[in-house]
Structure formats: C-alpha cells, structure tokens
Amino acid sequence: MNDSPPHEYPQPGGGADFAARRALKFILLIGVLSFFADFTYEGSRSILGPYLGSLGANGTIIGIVTGFGELAGYGLRLLSGPLADATGRFWPIMIIGYALQMAAVPTLALTSTWQSAALLIILERIGKAIRNPPRDVMLSHAGRSVGGYGWAFGIHESLDQFGALVGPLPVALILTRRGAFHEAFAALAAPAAINLLLVLAARVAYPRPEDLETSRPSVQGRTLPRVYWVYLAGAVLVAAGFADYPIIAYHLSRAGVAPGEWIAVLYSGAMAVSGTGSLVLGRLFDRWGFSVLVGLTLLSAVFAPLVFLGGFGAALAGVALWGLGMGVHESIIPAAVAPMVRPERRASAFGLFTAGYGVFWFLGSAAIGILYDHSVYGAVAFCILAELAAIPAFIWVGRHYRPPRPS
C-alpha cells in the first residue's frame, strides 16, 4: 500500500497496547463504513427477487442473473487482487469499487425492464469485486494485534451484517405503505452517500494500514501452498450449494409462504443471525480451528429443505440457518486464508480464492434456478449434496493445518 510515504506512528507507553488499540479502531472504522455499504446493497437485495419477478423474470432468469452477478462479483477479483499486490494502490482501488457499487443501487429506481435492472445488479457486484481484496488485506494487517484473524474479520463482519439487518427494514416499510419498488431503491441513496464519505475519512486517518501488523506469520515458499488449494476446493462446493437470497425470496413470494414486506423482514433477520454469528464464530475459529467450520457447514446445509419445502415457521428457521451460513462465508472463510499465504501475496490469494468461490456460486445459482423451475425437490437435493461434499476437504485441511495463535 505504497500510495503514501512510510510513516511511523508514535507509540506512547506500552507499544503493544497502543498498536492493539489503533488496530481495533481501524477495524471498527472499516466496519462502520461497511455497515452503510450493506445497508445500501443488502436493502436492495432483499427485494430483488420479487422486483425482477414483477418485471417479468421467472425463476431461471432470476437464478442466472443473480448467479452471474456473483460470478462477476467474485471472478473479477482475479484481476483486482493481483492489481492491488502489483501496484500497492490499495486505497484508490478500494475507493473506485465502493463508488461504483454505491452508485448502482439507487439507480435501480430508474429501471423499468428486468434487463436494465439486471445490468445494475451486475454492476453493483463488480464494484464489490474491485473493493473487497484490498479491504480484506487491510483487515488482515490488523488481525494479529487484536487477538486473531477470526476475531478481526468477525468484528468487521458483525458490523457489516448489522447494516444488512437494518437496510431491509426501511425498504419493507416503504413497500408496506406504498408498495413502490422504485421509491424503496431511491431511499437507499442516503446510506450510499454516507458510506462514500466514511471511505474517504478512513483513507485520511489510516494511509498505511500495513503498519498495523506488528508481527507477521512465517509462511515458507512463494507459491500458494497445497492446503490453500484443498481449502479452496471445499469452499467452492459450499458456494455451489448455497442458494442466493433472491431465488429464496422468489419462492417465498410465488408459493405464498410470505408476503413481500415479510420477505424483506426475514432477510433482515437472517442478517442479524449472520452478524451475531460472525462475531462469535470468528472467536471460536481462532480457538478451535477447522472443526468449527466443519460443524457449521453441516448445520447450514439444513437451510434448503426448511426454506423450500416448509411453511412460514420452517422458512423462518431455514432463513436463520441461511444467515448463519452467510456469516461463515464472510468471516471464517477469509480469516482462514490470511495466515496461509505470504503477506505480499494476500490480495492475489484473496482474489483467486473468492474468484473460484464466485464461479461456483454462479454455476450453483443457475443450477438451483433451473432445477427449481422443474422440481423443487431436485433443487433442495442439489443444495444439500453440494454442501456435504465440502466436508472431507475441510476435515483434511483441519488435520494438516493449524492457524497461528494470536501474538
């Protein structure tokens, strides 16, 4: 991150304590700006399924559009990660990504066809692809100082998901009172603007986040290790079997399980579970390692039959488990990658890892949408089998790799 000259921060009395406090403040600042980012785009995602359906899209179209959005959102990290490593311009790349993402969401208020809405949905995911690898590397620099990578990513993700909890609520209120999708999208311009102001403030306050890393894990070799690749194999299987929320929302609306405003509220509840789970599970991962991930993968696999085959009560439980799975995806999975690779390769490692994740998310989402249009039981079976297929890989990684203890 060499977009500013090296800078030594003063460390009055107790250097380690000062470094830990400064690292924690950085994580909290990034968490708050992520709160407003999630407020914005998760608020919109809570109603994308019904909105696309209102414009004439069916389950296959919704699955392909949202899946392709995830493909773009993850696949393009193959470029943004190495670009960040090669140039060191972490902050400019991150700012560009947030600007694109925050502009795309309120612009949905101007769409009138599912094709135009699909374009903006994909552009929003591209913005996320640009900004995530540099952001994750910055967070990883603060990880060891605050008690572990899982804890750092868990704190951030809990704030991030709290935004995802709050964002759908005003959207649901607008739909309840006015039933207007376009007005709901337009209202999200306010949190988008706040996010961009906070991103710029963070850039000024922490021009060199790499200085937060007081000690670095010892990783041998310049290539990505075998354990990284096995871990990636398990993660992409999890991604393939994890239905995107728009297809879940489409089912709940189409099957009459929940009205439109309740679909947004259910999504908000899922984000509450995700945020709380991220905070707790990140700490558990630092202590117990991959056994936590194995157990959570087994548990989250149950979401599919509950969501797609049950009534309102079952759907409520299923969406909660889906939210727990999202917390795992956004906290434990990136936290485990950081200490596996050399610090100077982290952005590339994050980019490659999440690109593979996105490719399989797209393939899985498309498959789930197609199967759903033909047989809901086939869609459920696919979700369960893909999730369970990841377990052997996670067990192998747990036996051959131990995350470093926090310094």
N, C-alpha and C positions, 0 to 999 in steps of 0.2 A: 504494500500500500504506500508507494513512494510518491504520492501526489503532493506531499509536503515534506520539508526537510526534517531529519531526525530531531527528536525533541526529548529531553529528559525531564520527567515530571518530578517536582520536589516531593520528597517522602519524609515529612516531619515525623520524628519519633516512631518507632515500630514500622519499618518499611513494609513488612508482610501484611500488617493490618491495614495500612494505607492502601496498598495495592489491591487488597481484597475489597475494601470499601469502594475504591474507584471502579473496579471491575463490576461490582454489583450495581453501581449507579448506571454504568453503561448498559448492562443487560436490561435494567428497568426502563431506561430511556428507549432502547430499541423495542422493548415490549410494549410501551405506551404507543409508539408510532405504529406498531403492528396492530394494536387494538383498533386504531382508527382505520387502518387498511382493511382489517377483517370486518369491521362494522360496515364498511362500504361494499366490498365484493361478496361477502357472505350474506349480507342483507339482500343483495340481488339474486344470489344463487338459490336462496330459499324459495323463490317463486319462478325460477327459470323454466322448470318442467311444465307447470300449468300455463305459463305465458307462451311458451313455444306451442303447446297444445292449442291455445286459443287462436294462434296464427295458422293452424292447420297442420302442424307437425304430428306424426304418430310416434309410437314407442321406438321404432327402428331409427327414425331421424333424430330423436332426442338422444338416444344412446350413442349414435355416431357423432353428432355434433359435440356433445359434452365430452365424449371419449377423445375425439380429435383435439378438442381444446386442451385436455390433459396431456395428450401427446405433444402438442406444441409447447405447452407449459413446462413439460419436463424434458422433451427431446432437445429443445434449443439450448438447454444447459450444457450440452456437449460443446457449444460454442462460447457461451458466456463464462463458464468456469475456466477453461484454458485461457480465454482472453484476459480474464482478471489476473490469473497467475502470470501470464506473459508480460502484461503491461504494468501491473501493480496499481492500476487506476480503479481501485475497489469502490471508492465513493462515487465518482462520476457514473460508473456503470450501474450502481445501485439506484442513484437518483433518476437516471433515464428510465429504468424499469418501473419505478414507482409512478413516475409522471404518466407513462403510457397506461398503466393499469388503472390509475385513479381517474383518468380522462374517459376511459372506455365505458365505465359503469353508468354514470349519469346520462351518457349519450344514448343508452338504450331507450330513454324516454322519447327519442325522436324516431324510433323504428316502427314500421307498420307491416313488415313481412318477416317470416321466420328466417329467410336467407340473410337479411340485413342484421337481424338480431344475432344470428349465428356468427357473422363476421366479427361483431363486437365481443361476443363471448370468447372467441378465439384470440382476439387482440388483448383482451384482459389477461388471459393465460400466458400470452407471450410476454407481457410486462412482468408477470411473476417469474417467468423463466429467466429474464435478464437480471432481476434484482436478487434472487434467492442465493446463488452460490457465493457472491461476495458478502452478503449479510451473514450467512452461516459460518463463513470463515472468521468474520469479525467476532461472532459469538464464541467460536471455539477458542479464540485467543483469551477470552475472559474465563473459560471454564475451570481450569485447574485452580485458579486463585480463589474461587468462591466455593469450592468443595467438590468439584467433579463435573464432567461434561454433561452427564444426565441431569444434574441439578440445574446447570446453566440453561440448557435447552428446555428443561421443564418449566423453569420460572418464566422464560420468554414465551413459551407456548401457552402457559396458563393465561397470561395477559392477552396474547393473540386470540385465543379461543374465547376469552371473555368478550372481546369485540364481536366475535361470531355469535355469541349468545345474545348480545344486545341488539345487533344490527337487524335481525329479522323482526324484532318486536314493533318498531315504528312502521315497518313495511306491512305487518299484519294489521296494525291499527288503521292504516290508510286504506287497505283493502276492505276492512270491516265497515268503515264509514262511507267510503266512496266507490269501492270496487274497481279502482283505477290503477292498472299496472303502470302506466306511464307516469302518473304522479308519484307513485312509490319509487320508481327509478330516479326521478328528478330530485327527490328529497335527499338522496344519498350524495349529492354534490357537496353538502356541508362537511360531513366527516372526511370526504376525499381531500378537500382543501386543507383541513387541519392536519391530516397525515403528511402532506407535502411540506407544510411549514415545519413540522417536527423533524422530518428527514433533514432539512437544511440546518436546523438547530443542532442536531446530532453531529452533522459534518463539522460545524464550527467548534463544538465542545470537545470532540474526540477525533482530531485529524489523523491520528496514527493509532488505531486500536491494537495493532500488533505489539505495542509497547506494554499492553496489559498482561501479556503472557510472561510471567516471571520465570517459569521453567518449562521446558518442552519435553514431550515423551521421546524416548530413544527408539527410533524405527530404523532398522537396517535396510540397505538397498534403495535404489532409486525407482525401481518398478513397483507397481501395486502388488501387494502380497497375495498369496493364494487364499488366505482367509477372507480377504476382501471380496474376491470373486465368488466364493461359496456363499458368503453372506448376501451378495447381490442376487444370486440365483434364488435364494429363499424369499427375498424381498419382492422380486418381480412376480412370483407366484401369489403372494399376498395381494399385490396390486391388482392382478388379473381377476381375482375373485371378489374384489371389494367394489360393490355397486356404487356408482356416483349418485349423489342425492337427487338430482333432477329425475332420474328414472324411478327412484323410490317415491318421489312426490307425484309423479305422473300416475303411478299405480294407486297410491292412496286416494287421489282425486278420481281416477277412472273407475276404481272399484267401489267408490262411495264410502271408503273407510273413514275419511276425514274431510271436512270442507276446506276450502282454500286458506282461510285465515288460520285454521288449526295446523295446517301443513307447515306454515311458517313458524308457528309456536313450537311444534315438535322439533323442527330444525334448531331452534334456539335452545331447547332443552338438550339436544344432542351435543351442542357446542359447550353447554355448561358441564356436561359429563366429560367431554374431551379436555376442557381446560383444567378441571379439578384432577382428572386422571393424569394429565401430563405432569403436574406438579408432584404428585405422589409417586407416580411410576418412574419418573426421572431419578428420584432419590433411591427408589428400590433397585433400579438398574445399576446405579453406582455401587450399591452394596452387594447385590446378588448376581449381577451379570445376565447372561442369556437365558437362564432358567425363567426369568420374569417374562421375557419375550415369548418363549415357548408357551407358557401358560396363558398369556393374553391372546395369542393367536388362536389357540383352541377355543377360548371363551368368545372372541369376537366372531368366529365362524358361525355361531348360532343366530346371528342377526338375520340372515336371509330367510329361513323358514318363518321366523316371527313376523318380519315385515311383509312378506309377500303372500303368506298363507293364512294369517290370523285376522282377527277383528281389531277394534281400536286398542284394546288393552294389550294384545300381543304386539301390535305395531308400536305402541309406546315403549314397551320393553326392548323390542328389536332396534328401534331408532337409538335408544340409550346405548345398547351394545355397539351399534354402528359408530356412535360418537366416541365411545371408548377406543374403538379401533382407530379412529382418526387421531386421537391423542397419541397412540402408539406410533403411528406413521410420522407424526410431526415432531416428536420429542425423542423417543428412544432410538428410532432408526437413524436419524442424522447424528445423534450423540455417539453412537457406536462407531460411525465411520471416522470421526475426527482423530482418535488416537491410533487408528490402523495405519495411517499414512504419514509421510514426512510433511511438516508444516508448509513447505513451499509447493507441495502438490495437492493441498487440501481443496482448493477451488476446483481443480480438474477432477479430483476424486468425487467431490460432491456433485459436480456437473454430470460426470459419467454415470454415477450411481442413480441419480434421480432421472436421468435421461432413459436409462433402461427401465426404471420404475414406470415412467410415463408411457413408454411404448407398450408395455404390457397392460397398463391401465386402459389405454385406448383399445387394445385388442380385446381385453376383458369386457369393457363397457359396450363395445359393439356387439360382442357375442351375447352378453346379457340382454341387450335390447332386442336383438333378433330372436333369441330363444323366448323372451317374454311374449313377443307377438304371436308365437306359435304354441308355447306351453310354459306356463308359469312354473310348473314343477321342474322342467328342464333348466330354467334359469336358476332356480334355487339349488338344484343339484350341482350345477357348474360352480356356483359361488362356494359351496361347502367343500367340494373336492379340490378346488384350486387353493383354498386357504390351508387345508390339511396337508396338501403336498409340500408346503413350505416347512413343515415341522422337522423333517430329517435334516435339512440344511442348517436350521438354527441349532439343533442339537449338536451337529458336528462342529459348528463354529464355537459353541459353548465349551466343548471339550478341548479344543485346540487353541483357544484364545481367551485371555483374561484382560479386561480393560484395566488400565493403570489406576492405582489408588490416587486420590487427590493429594496434591502436595500440601 
